[in-house]
């Protein structure tokens, strides 16, 4: 018989030797790209030598033994089937191959080709005896199976050339991991327990082994027969234990795999007997598996059917192997979603069937159906509050960026109760490292003792008064000292309000109406008219705002060309996520002044993080007016418009900006304490240093897990984002959702950016990196699967400024009324 052996590594060499013991006068065709491997094959009896598989298959062999690296299995198997060659494949390990192998097996059945996957443990004498016990009824009905497989990875699977376990397929997330390495155990449990209905799994990295894949896995299996199964696998156990226990209604059997010792105990536990198990050599299992493969081919040729004969009871078909992979795939999915997952697999189809059955179609479309737990089970207080909010608060939130549409429902909390340092606790008591920091205000961290003490002292005197308070003068003087462009100051309560005040000042100073802007500057009419959520903004107000692109000076030139002598100010953030190019900020300032317009810098986000004097100090460019907020008072509501004396003077000449709480003293006391602490300590330098440390390590992890197709790090070190990208079948919202979900599950409150505070200490950074290391393999699997929503516990995150017409059935996406509103 002519047989191809492709892949002349350690397993291929073993098979090449064993073929001469299994077959009479086999003609062996050896395939390997390595000259050394081909030379070994020729010296050890191979009749023909090839560098690649295709020429060997054209020689019309009867069968192929596929021992190539796991990533090639699907392609090699497909090539064999294309030539009508039966195939024996060493167990496919790569999880990404599962759907591809399944499709290939369907084609194999249609082509009447026989495919067998190596299942060596079935042929061990101890396993054969266990099979007899499981089927002969002597110990009653089988009710439970427990398997334990542990070995220390560096000793067990070192790289053959370099003796480095980190280079082995076991260490890679795509081809290894404890579960994939121990695929034989999954096969044995299914062999004895029958069809698996559902699995629940905990998969983790618990050691300091430098590998991508998991090093510990515990899997519960629910069989349709009612049998329950448990499987523990790890890379940490120095004693190298590997055993299986079968629990029956009238006794139990324990098989120690390394020694082949089999002990049977009756139901009382008093009577125990050691079963004699035949001795076997290391090649026994390989030879018996090959022998059964060729026996099945002989029966198939004689009867015209593809089934294992009675003499080949242990043979594992390709569908058996794929079912084991389906269980592993479902176990990974269970570990991702922390819930039971159904194993949707049909089993082996009939040979020559004209079309796929309904179950088989289901296999190809979906390998596991998640059953996420009710969100109320994890966050009952949050969910209860949300239900109350739905009745009394429009959109259930005061700040859209903090609303439930911006966090994956189920795994994410909805309401936070308290914070300290860089950590927050939700209303259900869960703790998180906070990287949103209240959308930026908490520059010193929650409950900063100096700020809290200043507020407490002022609270004893009063929060607001009938006349002005000295703090108004003192804090204004402090800001003129630290902000380069500040000659005068006007306090407000929010960044939106301060932006609107700056727009009014600019219009009053220039006598013009049009504002050229880039980016987001608040909810007031003049700014909201540029957003999708612009219902209620008069068209005339919208017409007085024009937009230009960041780092695109020509787009601003066009604005001035379209509105000659009409633009009052150019209002922009000095930087959001992208760095200014080619002196962009200086050139915008010069162009604005050339056309008689003011240059306004919105430093609500950049203020105090990039430098004490803001981004204008960092980039050495001053605004005629500047807006500061968020971090100004470490979480208390305060914002400020600062600028040139002559420009600010219009507030004395008829431009109106006045509010009851503008001089509210608690926020002013907090601002003084915050700015003085930033001035007198190394807090800002610490933000940059720690941001550089964290950003570099996240960047390294994105590279290691090959995720740069889906994520990009952007922004300054003190406040950088992990920006999601659309790639393949995955859109940016899905990428953002799965990353946020997996970090949130690991105790990291993440909205898309890492907003640093002085309270983000080394412990928080290391916890965050550990969460990324644990989460990114899950994220990578979800993104590469092309079915991210299967991995999500809740809906995909929504754009923050997008109208949601499903919530307003009488309106279209632009907010126009499509049918009259009916009032009760």
N, C-alpha and C positions, 0 to 999 in steps of 0.2 A: 504494500500500500504506500502511495506517495503522500507524505505529510509535510506541511510547512510549519516551521517553528520560527516565529518572528519575535525578536528581542532576545538576544543571547546574553542576558545578565545572569544573576545567580539562579533565578527561578527557571529561566529558559534553558540553562545548562542542565539543571536537574531534570527537566522534561525531556531534553534531547537524550540524556542517558537512559531514562526510564522507558522511552519508546521502544528500545531494543529488547526490553524485558516484557513488554506488553504485546507487541506485534511480532509476527514472523517476518523477517527480512524486510523491515520498513525502509523505504527510500526517503531520506530526510533532506528537506530543502531548508537551509538556514538563512535567515534574513537579519542583518544588523548593519547600521551605518559605520560602526567602529571597525577599523582594520584588525585590531587586536581580538575583538569578539569573533570576527569571521575566521581569523587564523585558528582560534581555539576550536571553533566548530568543525573546520576541515580536519584538524588533527584528531578529533574525537568522533569521526565517522559520518559527518554530513556528506551527502553525495553531491549536492549542488549548493553554491554559495551566492547570495545576492546582497546588494546594498540596500534595496528598497523592496517593499512588499509586492507592488504591482507586477513586475516581471515574474516573480515567483508564482503568482496566482495564474498567470497566463500559461504556466506549465501544467495546468489542470490537475492539481492535487485533489485528493479525496477529502482532506480535512486540514484545518489550520489550528495551531496552538498559539494563542495570542498572549505574549508575555512582555509586551512593550510597556513603556511608562503609562500610567493611568490616563493621562491627558490624551493619549492616542487611541484608547480603547474603542471609542465610538467610531472613529474614522476607519480604523483597521477592521472592525466588525462589518461596517458598511461595505468596505471593499471586498471582503470575503463573500458576503451575500450577493454582491453584484456579479461575481463569478460563479455563483452557485456552490460555494464551498462551505461545508459544515464547519462550525467553529467551537473551540474550547477556549474560554477566556478566563484568565486569572481575575479574581474578583474585582470589578470596577469600584474604585474608591472615590473618585472625584465627584463631589456632590453636584457640580454644575452639569455633569453628564446625564443625570437621571432622566429628564424628559427626552433627551436625544436618544439614549439607549432604549427607552420604551418604544419610541417610534421605530427604531431599528428592529426591535424584536417583532413588532407587528408586521414589518416587511419580511422578516425571516419566516414567519408562519405562512405568509402569503406565497413566498417563494419555495416552500417546503424544504427549508434549510433548518438543520438542527443546531441549536445553540445551547451550550452548557457553560455554567459559571462555576469556577472552582469553589468547592465547599469542603475543605479538607477535614474540618473537625468532625463531620458526619461519619468519616471513615475510621476515626480512632476507635480502637476496641472498646474503650470505656463508653463512648457515645453510642456504639452499636448496642451494648448491653443496656444503657439507659433507654434506648428506643424500645427494646423488648419489654422493659418494665412499664413503659408508658402505654404499651398497646396490649399486653397480655392479661391485664386485670388482676394480677396476683396481689397487688397492694391496693386494690380498689380503684376508685375514680381519681384522675389527676385533677387537683384543684389549684395548685400554685407552683410557680417556677421562680427560683432565684439564681442569678448568675453573677459572679464576681470576677473581674479581670483587671489586674493591676500589675504594673511594671514600671521601673524607673526609666524614663525615656532616654536619657543620655547613655545608659548601659544597654538598653534594649534595641534602639534603632539609631545607632550612630551612622553618619555618612560614611560610606564604604571607603572613599578615597581620602577624605580629610579627617575622619573620625570626629565629625562635628554634627551632633544631633540636630542642630538648627538648620542644617542644609538638607535634611531628609524630607521626604514627602509627608511624613507624619506631622511636621511642624507647620505646614502651610494650611491656611484656612480652606483653600479650594480643594485640596487633595488629602488632607489628613485630619487630625483631631482624634480624640479618644474614641468617639463613636464610630468613625469611619475605619479606624484601625481595627476595631473589634467587631467588624461587620459579621464575622463568623458567629459571634454570640447571638446577634439578632437573628441570624438564620436558624440557629439551633432552637431558640425559644419559639420561633414560628413553626419549625419542624415538629416540635412536640405539642405546642399549645393550639395550633391551628391558625385560622385567619385572625389578624389583629384588627380590632374595631377602632380603638383610640389610644393615644399615648399622652402622657404628661411628663415633662422633663425639666430638670435643672441642669444647665450646662454652664460651666464657668472656668475661669483661669484662677486657680487658688495658690499658685506657686510663683517662684521667681524664675522659672524656666523661660528662656528668651524665645518664645514661639508665638506665632499668630493664632494658632488653633487652641481649642479648649484643652485643658489638662485633666478635668474631672467632669464626669457626666453621670447623672442618676436618672433612670428612665422607668416609669411605670407603664405597663402594657395591659390593656383590657382586651381579652380575646372574646370573640363572638361565642365561643363554647362555654363561657363563664369562668374559665381559668384566669387567674391573675398572674402577672409576671412582673418581676423587678430585676433590673440590670444595673450594676455599678461598674464603671470603667474609670481608670485613672492612670496617669503617667508618673505617679509620685511614690508608688509603693516599692520600697527597697527589697521586700521579701518575695516579690514576683509571684503573688498568689493568683491562681486561676482555677475556679471550681464552679460546679453547678449543683444545685439541690432541687430535686423534684419532691413536692409534697402531695401525698395521696390521702384518701380518706382513711386508709388503714396502714399508713406507714410513710417512710420517706427514704430517698436514696440520695447519697452525696458522692459526686464524682470529682476527684482531684485531677485536673488535666495534666500537669507536668509529670506526676507519678503514675497516672492511670489507675490509681487506687479507687475502688468503688465499694462503698459501705452502705448496707441496707438495714434499716431499723424498723421494727413494727410500731403500731400505733401507740403502744404503752411506753415505748422508749426503753424497755428493759432488755429486749432481745435484739442483738445486732450481729450482723454477719458480713464479712468481707468477701466479695465476689471475686473469684479468680478471673483475671482479665489476661488474655494472651499477650505475650510480649510482642513488640513490634519495633522495627527500625525506623529511622527518621524519614525514609523515603516511602514507607508503607502507604500513607494517606495519598501521596501524589500518584503512586502507581495504581492504587485502587480507583481513584477518581478517573484517571486516564482509561483504565480497563473498562469501567462502566460506560464511559463516553463512547468507546468503540463498540461495546456490546449493544448499546442503544442504536448506534448507526446500523449495525447488522440487522437488528430486528426491524428498524425502520425500512431498510431496503427490502426485507423479505415480506413485510406486511403492508407496506405503503402507508404506514401511520407513524407519527412522531410521538412516541411515548416511551417511558422507561420500562423495560421488561422486568419481570419478577426477579431476575438475577441481578438487577441493578437497582435495588431498593433505595439506595442513598443518593442516586444521581440528582444533581441540582440543575434544573433547566435555567435558561436565561430568564424566564419569567420569575422563577424563584429568587434569583439574584436581584432582579429589579424590585421585587416586593420587599426584600430586605432593605434596599435603598429607599424605598417609599416610606418605610417605617422610620428610618433615620431622618429623612427629610421632614416628616411630620414631627419628630422629636425636636429637631432644630426649630421648627415653627412654634412648637409649644414653649420652648425655652425663650423664644423671642416675645411671645405674647403672654407668658405666664398663665396659661390655661390649658385645659384638655383640647386636643386636636384630633379630629377624625382622620383615620387612614383610609383614603378613598382609592381602592385598587381592586381590579376585577379578577385578577388571577390569570391563568394561562388560557388564551382563546383556542377555539378548535382550529386544527390545521386546515388550511385551504378555505377558511370562511370567506365568503365573497365580500363582506363588509364588516366594519367594526361594530361590536355591540354597543348598546347605550352606555354600559359601564366602562367599556374601553375608551369611548370618546371622553367620558368623564376623567379617566386617568390622564389622558393627554392634555386636557384643559386645566386641570387643577389637582394638585397632589395632596392638599390638606385643606380642610374647611375649618376656619377658626370659630371658636365659640367664646368671644370675649366676655369676661364677667361684667355684670352690671356696674356702671361707673359708681353707682350709689354704694356699692359694697366697699370701694376703696376710699371714696370721699363723701360719706353720707351727709356731713354737715355742709360741705360746699354745695352739694346737689340740692339740699333743702333750702339753703339761702337763695340759690339761683331760681328755684320755683317761686319763691316769694318775690324776688326782684322782677320776674317776668310780669307780675301784676301791677307793679308800681313804678318801674323805671324804664323809660324808652331805651331800647337796645340793651337793657339790663346793666349798662355800665356808664360811668361818667367820662371814661377815656377809652376810645375805641381800641387803642393799641393794647389795653389791658383786658379786653373783653374775651369771652370764651372762644370766639372764632379764631383767635390768634394762638391758641394752645390746643394740643390734641386732646380731645375730650376722652375721659376715661382714665388715662394715665396721669393727666395734669390736674393739679388743684385749681380751684376757681377763685377762692377767697383766701387771702393771707391774713394772719392775725397779729403777728409781731415779728420784729427783727432785732438782731444784735450783731454788730460787726458786719460781716459779709454773708450772714446766714439768716434765713427766714423760716417761719413755721406757719403752716396752713391751719385752718380752723379745725382740721381733723388730727392735728398733732404731728404731721410729717415735717421733717427738717430738710432744707435744701441749701446748697451753696448758691447764692443769688448772683447771676451775671447780668441781670437787667438793671438792678439797682434803682428801681422805681422809675425807669426810663431815663436815668442819668443823674438825678439830683443828689444821690447819696455818695458824694465824693470822699467823705471821711468814713463812711459806713454808718449803719443803723446804730442809734443810741450812743453816738460819740459822747464821751463823758464831759468834754469841755463845752461842746455846743449845748448839751442838755442842761448843764449847770448854768450857763448864761441865760437860757430860756426860763429856767426855774426861778432865777433871781428876778428877772423882769416880770414874770407872772405874778410875783408877790406885790409888785407895784401897780400892775395893770397892763392890759393888752392894747388899749387904744383910748384916746382922750379927746376932750372938746377943743383943745388947742394943740399946736405942734409939740413935738417931743425932741429933746436934745439928740437922741439917737439918729434922727434924720440927718442932722448936720454931721455928726461924727462918722457915720457910715458913708455918706457922700464924700467926705474928705478922704476917707480911706480908699475909696474906689478911684478917686483922682490921683492918688499916689501910686497905685499898682497897675492901672490900665493906661497905656501910653496915650490914647486918643481922648481920654476923659478930662474935660475942663469943667463941665457941669453935668449934673445927674438928676434924673426924674425917676422916682420909684413907682412901680406898678406891681401887680400880683402874679401875672403869668407871662410866659414868652409870647403868646398870641397877642395879649394886650400891649406889650411893649413894642412888638413889631407894628401894630396898628398905630400906636402913638408916634413911632418914628416916621411912618408914611405920612401922617397928618403934618408933622413938623416939616418934612421935606416939601410937601405941597405948599405949605404956608410960606416957606422960605423962598422957593423958586417961582411961585405963582403958576405952576404947571400942575397937570392932573395925572399924567400917565406914569406908571411904575413899571420898570423893566426888572423882571425877577427870574430867579432860578431856584427850584427846590420848594420845600414845604416851609411855610412861615405862620401857620396858625389857622384858626377856624373862622376868623372875622371875614366880612363880606369881600374885602378887596383881595384876600388870599384864597378863600374858599371857591371863588369863581373859576380858579384854575384846576379844581379837583373834580373827579367824577361825582362826588357828593355835593352838588351845587344847587339843589332845589332851594328856592327862596332867595337866591342872590339875583338882584335886578340885572338885566342885560346891560344897562348903562354902566354899572359898576364893573362888570366883566370886561367891557370894551376899554376900560382905562388901565388894564393890566396886560402887558405883553411878556412873553417868555423867551429866554435864550438858553443855549446849552452850555454846560460847564466845560471849560477847556476848549471852547469854540468861539474865538473872538469875532469871527465873521458873522455868526448868528446874532451877536449883540450889535454889530455894525448895521445889520439889516433892520433891527428894531429902531435905531436912530434914524435910518433912512426913511422908514415908514412913518415916523412921528418926528419930523424936524421941529426943533424948538418946543416939543411937547412933553418930553420925558423929565419928570421931576427928580427921579432917583433911580439908581441901579442898586437893588437890594438882593444880597446873596449870602449864603454861608461861605466862609473862607475855605472850608473843606468839609466834606461829609465822609465818603469812603475813598474818593480818588484824590490823588495829590495834584496840586496845580502844576501845570507844565508850561515851560517857556515864559516864566515870569507872568503867568496869566493874571494873578491878582493885581499886580502893579499896572499891567496894561489895561485892565478893566477900569481901574481908578483913573488912569490918564485919559482913557476914552470918555468916561463920564464927565470929567472936568472939562475936556475939550468941547463938549456939547452943553456945558452949563448945568449939568445934573450933579446931584450929590451921590457920593459913594457910601453905601450903608452896609455894614457887616453884621449879619445875624450870628452872634456867638452864643446862642442859647445852648448848643451842644458842645462847642469847642471851648467855651469859656472856662478857664482855670485848670482844665485837664491838660491841654497842650502846653500851656505855660501860665504863670500867674497872671500875666497881662493878656491872656487869650492867644488865639491863633495869630492875631495881628502882631503880637510881640514875636511869636515863633517865626513868622514869615517876613517880619519887618515891613509891614504895610499898614497904614492907619486909615480907619474909616472916618468920614465926616461925622457920621453917627454910628453907634454900635449898640447892639442889644445883648444883654446878659440875663441869664435866668437859670433854671434848673439847679446847678451846683452852687449858686450864689449863697444859699442859706442852708445847705446840707439837708434838704427835704422840706423845709418850711416854705410857704408860698411867697416868693419875692422875685421880682425881675426889675431890670433897670434899663433906661435909655441913657446912654452917655454920649458926649460929643463936644464939638467945637462950641466955644462960648457964643460966637455970633449966630450960629445956627440955632442953638438951644434958646436964644433970646426971643425967638418968635412966640414962645409960651408966655412972654410978658407983653406981647403985642397983638393979642387977639386969637391966637391958636389955643384951642381949649382941650386940656387933658387934666381931669380931676376925678378923684375917687375917694370914697370914705375911708377905705382901708389902705390907702397908699402909704401912710405913715404908721401902720400897725407895728407895734414895738416888739412883739415876740419874734417875728421874722427878722427885724432889723438887728435884734440882739444875737440871733443865730448867725446872721450874715457877718457881723463883726467878728464873732468867735471863729467862724469858718475861714474867713479871708486871713485873719491874723495867724491862724494855725498853719494855713498853707504857706504864708509868707515866712514864718519863723521856723519851719521844719523842712525836712527833705521829702515831704509827702509826694510832691509832683514828680520828682526824680524817681521815687520808688514806683509810681504808677508805670512809668516808661520801662524801668528795669524789669519789673515783674511781667509786664506785657510782652516784652521781648522774649523772656524765658518761655512763657506759655505759648506764644504764637509760634516760636520756632519748633517746639515739640509737637504742637498740633499739625504744623506743616509737614513734619517728618512722618507723622502717622498717616496723613492723607496720601503721601507718596507711597508709603509701605503698603497700604491697602488699595493702591491704584484707584483713588477716588478723585483725582484732579479733574476728571471728566465731569464730575458733578458738583464740586465745591471749589471755591477760591477764597483765599484769605485776603481781605482788603481793609484799608484804613490804617491810622496810626497805632502804634503799640499801646497807647493809653486807652484806646477804644477801637478795637478792630472787630470786623464782622467775618463770619464764615458764610460767604454768599453762595446760595444754591444756584445751580445752573441746570438748564434743560439739556438732556442727553438721551438719545435713543428714544425708547418708549416712555421715558420718565420726564415729567415737566418739573420746573423749578419748585413749585409748591409741594409736590410729592417729596422731592429731595429734602426740602426744609422740614417737612412734617416728620419724616422718619428719623432724621438726625435729632430733632427736638425731642421726639418721643423717647428715643433710646437713652438720651442724656437725662431726661426728666426721670425716667424709671430708675436711674442710678443716682438720684439725689442732686441733680444739677438743674437749676431753674435757668432755662436758656431760651431767649426769644429770637436769637439770630446773631447777637453781638456779645462780645465780652467787654462790658463797661467796667473799667477798673476803679476801685476805691482804695484808699490807704489801708482798709481793713482786710483786703485780700492777702492773707498771710501765706506762708509756705505750705501749711497744712491744706488750705483751700486749693492751692494750685496743684498740689500732688493728688488730692482727691479728684480734681477735675481731669487731670491727665489719666488717672486710673480709669475714670468713667469713659473717656474717649477710647482708651485701649480696649475696654470691654465692649463698648457700643459699636465701634466702627466695623468689626467683622459682621455684625448683624445688619448694619446699614448697607454694607457692600453686598451682602447676599440679597437684600431686598431690592436694591437698585439694579443689580445684574439680572435678577429674575424677570424684570419688566412688569412685575405685578406688585408694586409697592403697597397699594391699598389693601392687599391681603395681609400685610404685616402691620397695618395700622389698627389701633383699638378704637379710633374715632374718625370723623370725617377729615379730609385733607384741609389744611389751613387755608383761610380765605384772605384775599388782599384786604388790607385794613380800610381802604377808602372805596371799596366796591359796593354799590347798592346791592341789596339782596331782595330781588323781586318776589321770591317765594314767601317772604315775610309780609309783602304788601301786594296782594293779588289784584288790586285795582290799579296798579301802576306798571309802566314798562321800565326797562333798565335805566332810562334817563330820568325816571321819576314822573313822567307825564301821566295824567289820569286817563285810564282807558275805559273806565265806567264810573258812574257817579258814586260818591261816597254816601252810604246809607247811614243815617243817624237814627237811633232808637226813639 
